[in-house]
Amino acid sequence: MRGTPSGKQIVIVGLGNPGKNYARHRHNLGFMVVDELAREAGSAWKDNRRKALTCEAAIDTTTVFLVKPQTFMNLSGHAVEPILRRLNADPGRMIVIHDDLDLAPGRVRIKIGGGDGGHKGVRSIADSLRFRDFIRVRLGVGRPPEGNSAEEFVLNSFPVEDEDLLRDLIQAGCLTVGLIVKHGVEQAQNMLYSKVIVRPLRASVS
């Protein structure tokens, strides 16, 4: 990004693909989490005509800016970069929520920067911002079964028998975002990994 961002607005981006056909796919976990954050806050999505749906929501006592890119996954950065520029938001305070093949199903991790792990949405945001050190909430979906490609796997819905896992992952994503907003990344990591959390959680955060 050009210039020196000075805004204190926290931008939270859920990654996914737009459209009903993708709604329950593993690749849309980020969308599902920000949808739940918006629902819990009683907020409504708006089309900002900048290739994204956005809304403001309260997390604890902090107002955050939720974003769902509508560009399809591999162009997510084309939606995110203009929003951060308009808000003059610090990309280092941005939280990006996404599915992760490298984590076992149900596992949740917080990460700052590093590689994109092959996730095209994360890569697009890093490339568009020319900045990689944003906060990432990684939601584990595991590796595909033998004979299935990674793309085929993430572009399929969770099976019926995994409905509990899906609900837990969404809950875990919301909880993790809340802890980051309220306590910062380091303390949120410590609280999650030591199981010092504010409500029951069946998904694994270790």
C-alpha positions in Angstrom: 0.0 0.0 0.0 1.2 3.5 -0.7 1.5 6.1 2.1 1.5 5.4 5.8 -1.8 4.0 7.1 -2.8 5.8 10.3 -6.4 4.7 10.7 -7.2 2.5 13.8 -10.1 0.7 12.1 -9.8 -3.1 12.4 -10.7 -4.7 9.1 -11.8 -8.4 9.2 -11.9 -10.2 5.9 -13.6 -13.6 5.5 -12.5 -15.4 2.3 -14.8 -17.3 0.0 -16.5 -17.4 -3.3 -19.7 -15.4 -4.0 -22.9 -17.1 -5.0 -25.3 -19.7 -3.5 -23.5 -22.6 -5.3 -20.4 -22.0 -3.2 -22.1 -21.1 0.1 -21.4 -24.4 2.0 -18.0 -25.2 0.5 -14.9 -25.8 2.6 -13.4 -22.8 0.8 -16.1 -20.5 2.1 -15.3 -21.0 5.8 -14.1 -17.4 6.0 -17.5 -16.2 4.7 -19.3 -18.3 7.2 -17.4 -16.9 10.1 -17.9 -13.2 9.2 -21.5 -14.0 8.5 -21.9 -15.3 12.0 -20.0 -12.3 13.4 -22.4 -10.0 11.6 -25.4 -12.0 12.8 -24.2 -11.9 16.4 -23.8 -8.1 16.2 -27.2 -7.6 14.4 -25.4 -6.0 11.4 -26.6 -6.1 7.8 -24.3 -6.5 4.8 -24.1 -3.7 2.2 -22.8 -3.7 -1.3 -20.1 -1.0 -1.3 -19.7 -1.1 -5.0 -16.0 -1.9 -4.5 -16.2 -5.6 -5.3 -17.1 -6.5 -1.7 -19.9 -6.8 0.8 -19.2 -4.9 4.0 -20.7 -4.0 7.3 -19.7 -2.6 10.7 -20.1 -4.8 13.7 -19.3 -4.6 17.4 -17.0 -7.1 19.0 -17.0 -6.6 22.7 -16.6 -2.8 22.9 -14.8 -2.4 19.6 -16.4 -1.6 16.2 -14.8 -3.5 13.4 -15.3 -3.5 9.6 -16.3 -6.8 8.1 -15.5 -7.6 4.5 -16.6 -10.4 2.1 -14.8 -10.0 -1.3 -17.1 -10.6 -4.2 -14.3 -11.1 -6.8 -13.9 -14.8 -6.4 -11.1 -16.2 -4.3 -8.1 -15.8 -6.5 -8.8 -12.0 -6.9 -9.6 -11.3 -3.3 -6.9 -8.6 -3.0 -8.6 -6.6 -5.7 -11.5 -6.0 -3.3 -9.5 -5.7 -0.1 -6.8 -3.2 -1.2 -9.3 -0.4 -2.1 -11.1 -0.8 1.2 -8.0 -0.5 3.3 -6.9 2.5 1.2 -10.3 4.2 1.7 -10.3 3.6 5.4 -6.6 4.4 5.7 -6.5 1.2 7.7 -3.3 -0.5 8.9 -2.9 -3.8 7.1 -0.9 -5.1 10.0 -4.2 -4.9 12.1 -6.2 -6.7 9.4 -7.5 -10.2 10.2 -8.0 -12.6 7.3 -10.1 -15.7 8.0 -9.6 -18.7 5.7 -9.8 -22.5 5.3 -6.5 -24.4 5.6 -5.6 -27.7 4.1 -2.4 -28.0 6.2 -4.3 -28.2 9.5 -6.2 -31.2 10.6 -10.0 -30.9 10.5 -11.2 -28.8 13.4 -7.8 -27.4 14.2 -7.5 -23.6 14.5 -4.4 -21.5 14.5 -3.4 -17.8 14.5 -0.6 -16.7 12.2 1.1 -13.5 11.3 2.7 -13.2 7.8 4.7 -16.0 6.3 3.9 -18.0 3.2 0.4 -18.4 1.8 0.4 -22.2 1.9 -1.0 -22.3 -1.6 -4.1 -20.4 -0.6 -4.9 -18.2 -3.6 -7.1 -15.7 -1.6 -4.3 -15.1 0.9 -1.8 -14.8 -2.0 -3.9 -12.3 -3.8 -4.3 -10.1 -0.8 -0.5 -10.2 -0.1 0.3 -9.4 -3.7 -2.3 -6.5 -3.9 -1.1 -4.9 -0.7 2.6 -5.7 -1.3 2.4 -6.7 2.4 2.3 -10.2 4.0 2.3 -9.5 7.7 -1.4 -9.4 8.3 -3.1 -11.6 10.9 -4.5 -14.9 9.7 -7.1 -17.1 11.4 -6.5 -20.5 9.9 -9.4 -23.0 10.0 -8.3 -26.6 9.4 -10.2 -28.7 6.9 -7.5 -31.4 6.4 -6.1 -32.9 3.3 -8.3 -34.4 0.5 -8.8 -38.1 0.3 -6.5 -40.1 -2.0 -7.5 -39.5 -5.6 -9.1 -36.0 -4.9 -7.3 -32.8 -5.9 -7.0 -30.0 -3.4 -9.1 -27.8 -5.6 -11.9 -30.4 -5.9 -11.8 -30.9 -2.1 -12.2 -27.3 -1.0 -14.8 -26.6 -3.7 -17.1 -29.2 -2.2 -19.5 -28.9 0.7 -18.9 -30.4 4.1 -20.6 -33.8 4.2 -23.7 -34.2 6.5 -21.7 -36.2 9.0 -19.4 -33.2 9.5 -22.1 -30.7 10.4 -20.9 -30.7 14.0 -17.4 -30.0 12.9 -18.5 -27.2 10.7 -20.5 -25.6 13.5 -17.5 -25.9 15.8 -15.2 -24.4 13.2 -17.5 -21.4 12.7 -17.8 -20.9 16.5 -14.0 -21.3 16.9 -13.4 -18.7 14.2 -15.7 -16.2 15.8 -14.1 -16.8 19.2 -10.6 -16.5 17.9 -11.4 -13.2 16.1 -13.0 -11.9 19.3 -9.9 -12.8 21.4 -7.6 -11.1 18.9 -9.7 -7.9 18.9 -10.0 -7.8 22.6 -6.6 -9.0 23.8 -4.2 -8.8 20.8 -2.5 -11.6 18.9 0.0 -12.8 21.4 -2.4 -13.0 24.3 -5.1 -14.5 22.1 -2.7 -17.3 21.1 -1.8 -18.0 24.7 -5.5 -18.1 25.7 -6.4 -20.4 22.9 -3.5 -22.8 23.3 -3.9 -23.0 27.1 -7.7 -23.5 26.6 -8.4 -20.3 28.7 -11.5 -19.4 26.6 -14.7 -17.7 27.3 -17.2 -20.4 26.2 -17.2 -24.2 25.5 -15.3 -25.1 22.3 -15.0 -28.6 20.8 -12.8 -27.6 17.8 -9.1 -28.1 18.6 -6.9 -25.0 18.9 -3.7 -26.7 19.9 
